[in-house]
Amino acid sequence: MQGIRARSNDTLGRVGMYLLRKFQFPVKTAMVVGYVLVIREALVLWS
């Protein structure tokens, strides 16, 4: 299960980067989204 989760997160990351480039969100928005994703990952790893 761990491998599947890691792969899906990797895919989500690539899609997210593609969307950021495509729509060129403000840097602040991108930072907030990245911060939230990192926090979520940390919670998953530590739980």
PDB file with SEQRES, HELIX, SHEET and CRYST1 records, atoms N, CA, C and O in Angstrom:
SEQRES   1 A   47  MET GLN GLY ILE ARG ALA ARG SER ASN ASP THR LEU GLY          
SEQRES   2 A   47  ARG VAL GLY MET TYR LEU LEU ARG LYS PHE GLN PHE PRO          
SEQRES   3 A   47  VAL LYS THR ALA MET VAL VAL GLY TYR VAL LEU VAL ILE          
SEQRES   4 A   47  ARG GLU ALA LEU VAL LEU TRP SER                              
HELIX    1 AA1 GLN A    2  PHE A   23  1                                  22    
HELIX    2 AA2 VAL A   27  TRP A   46  1                                  20    
CRYST1    1.000    1.000    1.000  90.00  90.00  90.00 P 1           1          
ATOM      1  N   MET A   1       0.836  -1.213   0.000  1.00  0.00           N  
ATOM      2  CA  MET A   1       0.000   0.000   0.000  1.00  0.00           C  
ATOM      3  C   MET A   1       0.871   1.263   0.000  1.00  0.00           C  
ATOM      4  O   MET A   1       0.523   2.262  -0.629  1.00  0.00           O  
ATOM      5  N   GLN A   2       1.994   1.209   0.703  1.00  0.00           N  
ATOM      6  CA  GLN A   2       2.842   2.398   0.803  1.00  0.00           C  
ATOM      7  C   GLN A   2       3.326   2.839  -0.582  1.00  0.00           C  
ATOM      8  O   GLN A   2       3.337   4.027  -0.904  1.00  0.00           O  
ATOM      9  N   GLY A   3       3.727   1.845  -1.398  1.00  0.00           N  
ATOM     10  CA  GLY A   3       4.221   2.173  -2.733  1.00  0.00           C  
ATOM     11  C   GLY A   3       3.146   2.819  -3.583  1.00  0.00           C  
ATOM     12  O   GLY A   3       3.411   3.768  -4.321  1.00  0.00           O  
ATOM     13  N   ILE A   4       1.928   2.300  -3.477  1.00  0.00           N  
ATOM     14  CA  ILE A   4       0.825   2.850  -4.259  1.00  0.00           C  
ATOM     15  C   ILE A   4       0.576   4.297  -3.847  1.00  0.00           C  
ATOM     16  O   ILE A   4       0.385   5.167  -4.696  1.00  0.00           O  
ATOM     17  N   ARG A   5       0.580   4.547  -2.548  1.00  0.00           N  
ATOM     18  CA  ARG A   5       0.342   5.919  -2.069  1.00  0.00           C  
ATOM     19  C   ARG A   5       1.441   6.853  -2.577  1.00  0.00           C  
ATOM     20  O   ARG A   5       1.163   7.971  -3.010  1.00  0.00           O  
ATOM     21  N   ALA A   6       2.688   6.386  -2.520  1.00  0.00           N  
ATOM     22  CA  ALA A   6       3.798   7.227  -2.967  1.00  0.00           C  
ATOM     23  C   ALA A   6       3.659   7.536  -4.452  1.00  0.00           C  
ATOM     24  O   ALA A   6       3.895   8.667  -4.878  1.00  0.00           O  
ATOM     25  N   ARG A   7       3.275   6.528  -5.245  1.00  0.00           N  
ATOM     26  CA  ARG A   7       3.135   6.747  -6.683  1.00  0.00           C  
ATOM     27  C   ARG A   7       2.019   7.730  -6.976  1.00  0.00           C  
ATOM     28  O   ARG A   7       2.177   8.612  -7.820  1.00  0.00           O  
ATOM     29  N   SER A   8       0.882   7.591  -6.285  1.00  0.00           N  
ATOM     30  CA  SER A   8      -0.238   8.494  -6.545  1.00  0.00           C  
ATOM     31  C   SER A   8       0.134   9.913  -6.133  1.00  0.00           C  
ATOM     32  O   SER A   8      -0.252  10.870  -6.804  1.00  0.00           O  
ATOM     33  N   ASN A   9       0.880  10.061  -5.037  1.00  0.00           N  
ATOM     34  CA  ASN A   9       1.320  11.389  -4.619  1.00  0.00           C  
ATOM     35  C   ASN A   9       2.270  11.980  -5.650  1.00  0.00           C  
ATOM     36  O   ASN A   9       2.213  13.178  -5.931  1.00  0.00           O  
ATOM     37  N   ASP A  10       3.143  11.150  -6.217  1.00  0.00           N  
ATOM     38  CA  ASP A  10       4.072  11.612  -7.241  1.00  0.00           C  
ATOM     39  C   ASP A  10       3.294  12.119  -8.450  1.00  0.00           C  
ATOM     40  O   ASP A  10       3.615  13.169  -9.007  1.00  0.00           O  
ATOM     41  N   THR A  11       2.265  11.364  -8.854  1.00  0.00           N  
ATOM     42  CA  THR A  11       1.436  11.766  -9.988  1.00  0.00           C  
ATOM     43  C   THR A  11       0.720  13.070  -9.678  1.00  0.00           C  
ATOM     44  O   THR A  11       0.665  13.967 -10.518  1.00  0.00           O  
ATOM     45  N   LEU A  12       0.166  13.178  -8.466  1.00  0.00           N  
ATOM     46  CA  LEU A  12      -0.516  14.412  -8.064  1.00  0.00           C  
ATOM     47  C   LEU A  12       0.448  15.590  -8.118  1.00  0.00           C  
ATOM     48  O   LEU A  12       0.075  16.680  -8.552  1.00  0.00           O  
ATOM     49  N   GLY A  13       1.678  15.376  -7.682  1.00  0.00           N  
ATOM     50  CA  GLY A  13       2.673  16.443  -7.712  1.00  0.00           C  
ATOM     51  C   GLY A  13       2.950  16.907  -9.130  1.00  0.00           C  
ATOM     52  O   GLY A  13       3.038  18.106  -9.394  1.00  0.00           O  
ATOM     53  N   ARG A  14       3.089  15.937 -10.055  1.00  0.00           N  
ATOM     54  CA  ARG A  14       3.354  16.301 -11.450  1.00  0.00           C  
ATOM     55  C   ARG A  14       2.184  17.062 -12.039  1.00  0.00           C  
ATOM     56  O   ARG A  14       2.374  18.061 -12.732  1.00  0.00           O  
ATOM     57  N   VAL A  15       0.959  16.589 -11.766  1.00  0.00           N  
ATOM     58  CA  VAL A  15      -0.231  17.275 -12.273  1.00  0.00           C  
ATOM     59  C   VAL A  15      -0.300  18.688 -11.701  1.00  0.00           C  
ATOM     60  O   VAL A  15      -0.617  19.644 -12.409  1.00  0.00           O  
ATOM     61  N   GLY A  16       0.002  18.804 -10.404  1.00  0.00           N  
ATOM     62  CA  GLY A  16      -0.030  20.116  -9.761  1.00  0.00           C  
ATOM     63  C   GLY A  16       0.970  21.075 -10.392  1.00  0.00           C  
ATOM     64  O   GLY A  16       0.652  22.239 -10.632  1.00  0.00           O  
ATOM     65  N   MET A  17       2.191  20.582 -10.663  1.00  0.00           N  
ATOM     66  CA  MET A  17       3.199  21.438 -11.283  1.00  0.00           C  
ATOM     67  C   MET A  17       2.755  21.849 -12.680  1.00  0.00           C  
ATOM     68  O   MET A  17       2.953  22.995 -13.084  1.00  0.00           O  
ATOM     69  N   TYR A  18       2.150  20.913 -13.426  1.00  0.00           N  
ATOM     70  CA  TYR A  18       1.662  21.226 -14.769  1.00  0.00           C  
ATOM     71  C   TYR A  18       0.603  22.321 -14.711  1.00  0.00           C  
ATOM     72  O   TYR A  18       0.629  23.270 -15.496  1.00  0.00           O  
ATOM     73  N   LEU A  19      -0.339  22.174 -13.760  1.00  0.00           N  
ATOM     74  CA  LEU A  19      -1.401  23.175 -13.628  1.00  0.00           C  
ATOM     75  C   LEU A  19      -0.822  24.529 -13.233  1.00  0.00           C  
ATOM     76  O   LEU A  19      -1.258  25.564 -13.736  1.00  0.00           O  
ATOM     77  N   LEU A  20       0.166  24.523 -12.328  1.00  0.00           N  
ATOM     78  CA  LEU A  20       0.785  25.786 -11.914  1.00  0.00           C  
ATOM     79  C   LEU A  20       1.422  26.482 -13.111  1.00  0.00           C  
ATOM     80  O   LEU A  20       1.273  27.693 -13.278  1.00  0.00           O  
ATOM     81  N   ARG A  21       2.134  25.719 -13.951  1.00  0.00           N  
ATOM     82  CA  ARG A  21       2.768  26.325 -15.124  1.00  0.00           C  
ATOM     83  C   ARG A  21       1.714  26.794 -16.116  1.00  0.00           C  
ATOM     84  O   ARG A  21       1.834  27.870 -16.701  1.00  0.00           O  
ATOM     85  N   LYS A  22       0.672  25.972 -16.303  1.00  0.00           N  
ATOM     86  CA  LYS A  22      -0.342  26.285 -17.309  1.00  0.00           C  
ATOM     87  C   LYS A  22      -1.095  27.562 -16.943  1.00  0.00           C  
ATOM     88  O   LYS A  22      -1.315  28.423 -17.794  1.00  0.00           O  
ATOM     89  N   PHE A  23      -1.486  27.680 -15.682  1.00  0.00           N  
ATOM     90  CA  PHE A  23      -2.306  28.827 -15.276  1.00  0.00           C  
ATOM     91  C   PHE A  23      -1.483  29.932 -14.616  1.00  0.00           C  
ATOM     92  O   PHE A  23      -1.984  31.035 -14.397  1.00  0.00           O  
ATOM     93  N   GLN A  24      -0.201  29.634 -14.293  1.00  0.00           N  
ATOM     94  CA  GLN A  24       0.695  30.619 -13.683  1.00  0.00           C  
ATOM     95  C   GLN A  24       0.031  31.325 -12.508  1.00  0.00           C  
ATOM     96  O   GLN A  24      -0.144  32.544 -12.500  1.00  0.00           O  
ATOM     97  N   PHE A  25      -0.332  30.513 -11.512  1.00  0.00           N  
ATOM     98  CA  PHE A  25      -0.887  31.070 -10.282  1.00  0.00           C  
ATOM     99  C   PHE A  25       0.125  32.030  -9.655  1.00  0.00           C  
ATOM    100  O   PHE A  25       1.328  31.904  -9.885  1.00  0.00           O  
ATOM    101  N   PRO A  26      -0.358  32.980  -8.869  1.00  0.00           N  
ATOM    102  CA  PRO A  26       0.578  33.844  -8.138  1.00  0.00           C  
ATOM    103  C   PRO A  26       1.506  32.997  -7.271  1.00  0.00           C  
ATOM    104  O   PRO A  26       1.128  31.920  -6.810  1.00  0.00           O  
ATOM    105  N   VAL A  27       2.711  33.490  -7.057  1.00  0.00           N  
ATOM    106  CA  VAL A  27       3.701  32.749  -6.272  1.00  0.00           C  
ATOM    107  C   VAL A  27       3.168  32.461  -4.875  1.00  0.00           C  
ATOM    108  O   VAL A  27       3.393  31.381  -4.330  1.00  0.00           O  
ATOM    109  N   LYS A  28       2.463  33.424  -4.298  1.00  0.00           N  
ATOM    110  CA  LYS A  28       1.956  33.256  -2.937  1.00  0.00           C  
ATOM    111  C   LYS A  28       0.994  32.074  -2.874  1.00  0.00           C  
ATOM    112  O   LYS A  28       1.055  31.273  -1.941  1.00  0.00           O  
ATOM    113  N   THR A  29       0.111  31.964  -3.858  1.00  0.00           N  
ATOM    114  CA  THR A  29      -0.838  30.853  -3.896  1.00  0.00           C  
ATOM    115  C   THR A  29      -0.086  29.528  -4.013  1.00  0.00           C  
ATOM    116  O   THR A  29      -0.409  28.563  -3.320  1.00  0.00           O  
ATOM    117  N   ALA A  30       0.911  29.484  -4.886  1.00  0.00           N  
ATOM    118  CA  ALA A  30       1.696  28.261  -5.075  1.00  0.00           C  
ATOM    119  C   ALA A  30       2.386  27.870  -3.771  1.00  0.00           C  
ATOM    120  O   ALA A  30       2.437  26.689  -3.425  1.00  0.00           O  
ATOM    121  N   MET A  31       2.917  28.854  -3.048  1.00  0.00           N  
ATOM    122  CA  MET A  31       3.600  28.569  -1.787  1.00  0.00           C  
ATOM    123  C   MET A  31       2.632  28.007  -0.758  1.00  0.00           C  
ATOM    124  O   MET A  31       2.965  27.068  -0.035  1.00  0.00           O  
ATOM    125  N   VAL A  32       1.433  28.580  -0.692  1.00  0.00           N  
ATOM    126  CA  VAL A  32       0.441  28.099   0.271  1.00  0.00           C  
ATOM    127  C   VAL A  32       0.048  26.663  -0.057  1.00  0.00           C  
ATOM    128  O   VAL A  32      -0.035  25.819   0.835  1.00  0.00           O  
ATOM    129  N   VAL A  33      -0.196  26.385  -1.346  1.00  0.00           N  
ATOM    130  CA  VAL A  33      -0.582  25.031  -1.755  1.00  0.00           C  
ATOM    131  C   VAL A  33       0.537  24.045  -1.422  1.00  0.00           C  
ATOM    132  O   VAL A  33       0.279  22.970  -0.882  1.00  0.00           O  
ATOM    133  N   GLY A  34       1.777  24.411  -1.744  1.00  0.00           N  
ATOM    134  CA  GLY A  34       2.910  23.538  -1.449  1.00  0.00           C  
ATOM    135  C   GLY A  34       3.054  23.287   0.043  1.00  0.00           C  
ATOM    136  O   GLY A  34       3.333  22.166   0.467  1.00  0.00           O  
ATOM    137  N   TYR A  35       2.863  24.337   0.838  1.00  0.00           N  
ATOM    138  CA  TYR A  35       2.969  24.232   2.291  1.00  0.00           C  
ATOM    139  C   TYR A  35       1.930  23.255   2.831  1.00  0.00           C  
ATOM    140  O   TYR A  35       2.240  22.403   3.663  1.00  0.00           O  
ATOM    141  N   VAL A  36       0.683  23.388   2.344  1.00  0.00           N  
ATOM    142  CA  VAL A  36      -0.396  22.500   2.787  1.00  0.00           C  
ATOM    143  C   VAL A  36      -0.075  21.053   2.419  1.00  0.00           C  
ATOM    144  O   VAL A  36      -0.279  20.145   3.225  1.00  0.00           O  
ATOM    145  N   LEU A  37       0.431  20.837   1.193  1.00  0.00           N  
ATOM    146  CA  LEU A  37       0.758  19.477   0.769  1.00  0.00           C  
ATOM    147  C   LEU A  37       1.860  18.885   1.645  1.00  0.00           C  
ATOM    148  O   LEU A  37       1.794  17.713   2.018  1.00  0.00           O  
ATOM    149  N   VAL A  38       2.868  19.684   1.973  1.00  0.00           N  
ATOM    150  CA  VAL A  38       3.965  19.196   2.817  1.00  0.00           C  
ATOM    151  C   VAL A  38       3.446  18.833   4.204  1.00  0.00           C  
ATOM    152  O   VAL A  38       3.809  17.791   4.750  1.00  0.00           O  
ATOM    153  N   ILE A  39       2.597  19.688   4.775  1.00  0.00           N  
ATOM    154  CA  ILE A  39       2.031  19.414   6.100  1.00  0.00           C  
ATOM    155  C   ILE A  39       1.231  18.114   6.064  1.00  0.00           C  
ATOM    156  O   ILE A  39       1.343  17.283   6.965  1.00  0.00           O  
ATOM    157  N   ARG A  40       0.418  17.944   5.007  1.00  0.00           N  
ATOM    158  CA  ARG A  40      -0.396  16.730   4.894  1.00  0.00           C  
ATOM    159  C   ARG A  40       0.495  15.497   4.813  1.00  0.00           C  
ATOM    160  O   ARG A  40       0.222  14.485   5.458  1.00  0.00           O  
ATOM    161  N   GLU A  41       1.554  15.580   4.027  1.00  0.00           N  
ATOM    162  CA  GLU A  41       2.482  14.454   3.908  1.00  0.00           C  
ATOM    163  C   GLU A  41       3.106  14.136   5.261  1.00  0.00           C  
ATOM    164  O   GLU A  41       3.219  12.969   5.636  1.00  0.00           O  
ATOM    165  N   ALA A  42       3.510  15.170   5.994  1.00  0.00           N  
ATOM    166  CA  ALA A  42       4.134  14.965   7.303  1.00  0.00           C  
ATOM    167  C   ALA A  42       3.158  14.268   8.250  1.00  0.00           C  
ATOM    168  O   ALA A  42       3.541  13.353   8.979  1.00  0.00           O  
ATOM    169  N   LEU A  43       1.911  14.699   8.237  1.00  0.00           N  
ATOM    170  CA  LEU A  43       0.916  14.081   9.116  1.00  0.00           C  
ATOM    171  C   LEU A  43       0.720  12.612   8.762  1.00  0.00           C  
ATOM    172  O   LEU A  43       0.592  11.766   9.647  1.00  0.00           O  
ATOM    173  N   VAL A  44       0.697  12.310   7.462  1.00  0.00           N  
ATOM    174  CA  VAL A  44       0.521  10.917   7.028  1.00  0.00           C  
ATOM    175  C   VAL A  44       1.717  10.075   7.482  1.00  0.00           C  
ATOM    176  O   VAL A  44       1.545   8.955   7.962  1.00  0.00           O  
ATOM    177  N   LEU A  45       2.925  10.618   7.329  1.00  0.00           N  
ATOM    178  CA  LEU A  45       4.124   9.857   7.683  1.00  0.00           C  
ATOM    179  C   LEU A  45       4.241   9.655   9.184  1.00  0.00           C  
ATOM    180  O   LEU A  45       4.700   8.605   9.633  1.00  0.00           O  
ATOM    181  N   TRP A  46       3.832  10.649   9.967  1.00  0.00           N  
ATOM    182  CA  TRP A  46       4.022  10.573  11.413  1.00  0.00           C  
ATOM    183  C   TRP A  46       2.892   9.857  12.136  1.00  0.00           C  
ATOM    184  O   TRP A  46       3.065   9.427  13.277  1.00  0.00           O  
ATOM    185  N   SER A  47       1.753   9.724  11.501  1.00  0.00           N  
ATOM    186  CA  SER A  47       0.610   9.110  12.198  1.00  0.00           C  
ATOM    187  C   SER A  47       0.805   7.602  12.350  1.00  0.00           C  
ATOM    188  O   SER A  47      -0.055   6.922  12.911  1.00  0.00           O  
TER     189      SER A  47                                                      
END                                                                             
